């Protein structure tokens, strides 16, 4: 069974592994820097739940901003490249 797993892992490109690690680091940073302090700031269960739900809205907003900026870079890549190269 482990041989099949190793064979499957060998087929994964390095970029996907790096993206996975970057996603995990970003999620860990969100949990450690936003979710835990927001939930820990309140005492009652309903307040903790509300803080957790609102933190998920913050996560969604951050993901949406990242997607929009990424799409803008992809769309305007030629213009950005020309601006950087001075042509």
C-alpha atoms as an extended CHARMM CRD file, in Angstrom:
* protein
*
        87  EXT
         1         1  UNK       CA              0.0000000000        0.0000000000        0.0000000000  PROA      1               0.0000000000
         2         2  UNK       CA              2.7950000000        2.4370000000        0.8260000000  PROA      2               0.0000000000
         3         3  UNK       CA              4.3770000000        1.7740000000       -2.5760000000  PROA      3               0.0000000000
         4         4  UNK       CA              1.1910000000        2.9390000000       -4.2900000000  PROA      4               0.0000000000
         5         5  UNK       CA              1.1500000000        6.0740000000       -2.1240000000  PROA      5               0.0000000000
         6         6  UNK       CA              4.7690000000        6.8700000000       -2.9430000000  PROA      6               0.0000000000
         7         7  UNK       CA              4.0940000000        6.3670000000       -6.6400000000  PROA      7               0.0000000000
         8         8  UNK       CA              1.1400000000        8.7450000000       -6.4160000000  PROA      8               0.0000000000
         9         9  UNK       CA              3.2340000000       11.3330000000       -4.5770000000  PROA      9               0.0000000000
        10        10  UNK       CA              5.9580000000       11.1480000000       -7.2120000000  PROA      10              0.0000000000
        11        11  UNK       CA              3.4850000000       12.2980000000       -9.8540000000  PROA      11              0.0000000000
        12        12  UNK       CA              2.6650000000       15.5260000000       -7.9750000000  PROA      12              0.0000000000
        13        13  UNK       CA              4.4980000000       18.4720000000       -9.4810000000  PROA      13              0.0000000000
        14        14  UNK       CA              6.6410000000       20.6420000000       -7.2320000000  PROA      14              0.0000000000
        15        15  UNK       CA              4.4890000000       23.7040000000       -7.8350000000  PROA      15              0.0000000000
        16        16  UNK       CA              1.4370000000       22.0030000000       -6.3530000000  PROA      16              0.0000000000
        17        17  UNK       CA              3.3830000000       21.0480000000       -3.2500000000  PROA      17              0.0000000000
        18        18  UNK       CA              4.5890000000       24.6380000000       -2.8700000000  PROA      18              0.0000000000
        19        19  UNK       CA              1.0750000000       26.0060000000       -3.3580000000  PROA      19              0.0000000000
        20        20  UNK       CA             -0.2250000000       23.5490000000       -0.7780000000  PROA      20              0.0000000000
        21        21  UNK       CA              2.4230000000       24.5720000000        1.7430000000  PROA      21              0.0000000000
        22        22  UNK       CA              1.7330000000       28.2590000000        1.0670000000  PROA      22              0.0000000000
        23        23  UNK       CA             -2.0000000000       27.6870000000        1.5480000000  PROA      23              0.0000000000
        24        24  UNK       CA             -1.3660000000       25.8570000000        4.8090000000  PROA      24              0.0000000000
        25        25  UNK       CA              0.8970000000       28.6590000000        6.0740000000  PROA      25              0.0000000000
        26        26  UNK       CA             -1.7110000000       31.2740000000        5.1270000000  PROA      26              0.0000000000
        27        27  UNK       CA             -4.4690000000       29.3200000000        6.8730000000  PROA      27              0.0000000000
        28        28  UNK       CA             -2.3160000000       28.8580000000        9.9670000000  PROA      28              0.0000000000
        29        29  UNK       CA             -1.5680000000       32.6030000000        9.9860000000  PROA      29              0.0000000000
        30        30  UNK       CA             -5.2890000000       33.3740000000        9.7210000000  PROA      30              0.0000000000
        31        31  UNK       CA             -6.1190000000       31.0610000000       12.5980000000  PROA      31              0.0000000000
        32        32  UNK       CA             -3.2660000000       32.3080000000       14.7780000000  PROA      32              0.0000000000
        33        33  UNK       CA             -3.5380000000       36.0120000000       14.0420000000  PROA      33              0.0000000000
        34        34  UNK       CA             -7.2630000000       36.5730000000       13.4590000000  PROA      34              0.0000000000
        35        35  UNK       CA             -9.4670000000       33.6970000000       14.6190000000  PROA      35              0.0000000000
        36        36  UNK       CA             -7.8690000000       32.8220000000       17.9690000000  PROA      36              0.0000000000
        37        37  UNK       CA             -7.6370000000       36.4220000000       19.2530000000  PROA      37              0.0000000000
        38        38  UNK       CA            -11.1750000000       37.1970000000       18.0770000000  PROA      38              0.0000000000
        39        39  UNK       CA            -12.6640000000       34.1610000000       19.8030000000  PROA      39              0.0000000000
        40        40  UNK       CA            -10.4970000000       34.5750000000       22.8960000000  PROA      40              0.0000000000
        41        41  UNK       CA            -11.6300000000       38.1520000000       23.4230000000  PROA      41              0.0000000000
        42        42  UNK       CA            -15.1300000000       37.1070000000       24.4690000000  PROA      42              0.0000000000
        43        43  UNK       CA            -16.4590000000       35.0240000000       27.3410000000  PROA      43              0.0000000000
        44        44  UNK       CA            -19.9170000000       33.8520000000       26.3910000000  PROA      44              0.0000000000
        45        45  UNK       CA            -20.4470000000       31.0560000000       23.9090000000  PROA      45              0.0000000000
        46        46  UNK       CA            -22.6880000000       33.0550000000       21.5970000000  PROA      46              0.0000000000
        47        47  UNK       CA            -20.1310000000       35.8880000000       21.5170000000  PROA      47              0.0000000000
        48        48  UNK       CA            -17.3550000000       33.4470000000       20.6460000000  PROA      48              0.0000000000
        49        49  UNK       CA            -19.5450000000       31.9400000000       17.9260000000  PROA      49              0.0000000000
        50        50  UNK       CA            -20.3450000000       35.3600000000       16.4800000000  PROA      50              0.0000000000
        51        51  UNK       CA            -16.6660000000       36.3280000000       16.5190000000  PROA      51              0.0000000000
        52        52  UNK       CA            -15.8000000000       33.0860000000       14.7270000000  PROA      52              0.0000000000
        53        53  UNK       CA            -18.4420000000       33.6390000000       12.0580000000  PROA      53              0.0000000000
        54        54  UNK       CA            -17.3390000000       37.2270000000       11.5110000000  PROA      54              0.0000000000
        55        55  UNK       CA            -13.7400000000       36.0170000000       11.2530000000  PROA      55              0.0000000000
        56        56  UNK       CA            -14.8370000000       33.7190000000        8.4440000000  PROA      56              0.0000000000
        57        57  UNK       CA            -16.2020000000       36.7850000000        6.6470000000  PROA      57              0.0000000000
        58        58  UNK       CA            -12.7770000000       38.3940000000        7.0640000000  PROA      58              0.0000000000
        59        59  UNK       CA            -11.1740000000       35.2570000000        5.5880000000  PROA      59              0.0000000000
        60        60  UNK       CA            -13.5810000000       35.3380000000        2.6490000000  PROA      60              0.0000000000
        61        61  UNK       CA            -12.7880000000       39.0230000000        2.0370000000  PROA      61              0.0000000000
        62        62  UNK       CA             -9.0390000000       38.3400000000        2.1250000000  PROA      62              0.0000000000
        63        63  UNK       CA             -9.4010000000       35.4440000000       -0.3170000000  PROA      63              0.0000000000
        64        64  UNK       CA            -11.5680000000       37.5540000000       -2.6240000000  PROA      64              0.0000000000
        65        65  UNK       CA             -9.0550000000       40.4210000000       -2.6130000000  PROA      65              0.0000000000
        66        66  UNK       CA             -6.2660000000       37.9580000000       -3.3810000000  PROA      66              0.0000000000
        67        67  UNK       CA             -8.1850000000       36.4540000000       -6.2820000000  PROA      67              0.0000000000
        68        68  UNK       CA             -9.0250000000       39.8710000000       -7.7390000000  PROA      68              0.0000000000
        69        69  UNK       CA             -5.4120000000       41.0590000000       -7.4620000000  PROA      69              0.0000000000
        70        70  UNK       CA             -4.1480000000       37.8280000000       -9.0030000000  PROA      70              0.0000000000
        71        71  UNK       CA             -6.5620000000       38.0880000000      -11.9040000000  PROA      71              0.0000000000
        72        72  UNK       CA             -5.5880000000       41.7280000000      -12.4290000000  PROA      72              0.0000000000
        73        73  UNK       CA             -1.9040000000       40.7640000000      -12.6130000000  PROA      73              0.0000000000
        74        74  UNK       CA             -2.6620000000       37.9860000000      -15.0920000000  PROA      74              0.0000000000
        75        75  UNK       CA             -4.8740000000       40.2430000000      -17.2230000000  PROA      75              0.0000000000
        76        76  UNK       CA             -2.4050000000       43.1560000000      -17.2930000000  PROA      76              0.0000000000
        77        77  UNK       CA              0.7800000000       41.0560000000      -17.3160000000  PROA      77              0.0000000000
        78        78  UNK       CA              2.0380000000       42.4170000000      -20.6450000000  PROA      78              0.0000000000
        79        79  UNK       CA              1.5040000000       46.0260000000      -19.5520000000  PROA      79              0.0000000000
        80        80  UNK       CA              3.1970000000       45.4010000000      -16.2050000000  PROA      80              0.0000000000
        81        81  UNK       CA              6.1070000000       43.6370000000      -17.9160000000  PROA      81              0.0000000000
        82        82  UNK       CA              6.5410000000       46.4980000000      -20.3740000000  PROA      82              0.0000000000
        83        83  UNK       CA              6.3970000000       49.0390000000      -17.5600000000  PROA      83              0.0000000000
        84        84  UNK       CA              9.0710000000       47.2210000000      -15.5650000000  PROA      84              0.0000000000
        85        85  UNK       CA             11.3430000000       46.6690000000      -18.5690000000  PROA      85              0.0000000000
        86        86  UNK       CA             10.9340000000       50.2660000000      -19.7320000000  PROA      86              0.0000000000
        87        87  UNK       CA              9.6600000000       49.4290000000      -23.1910000000  PROA      87              0.0000000000
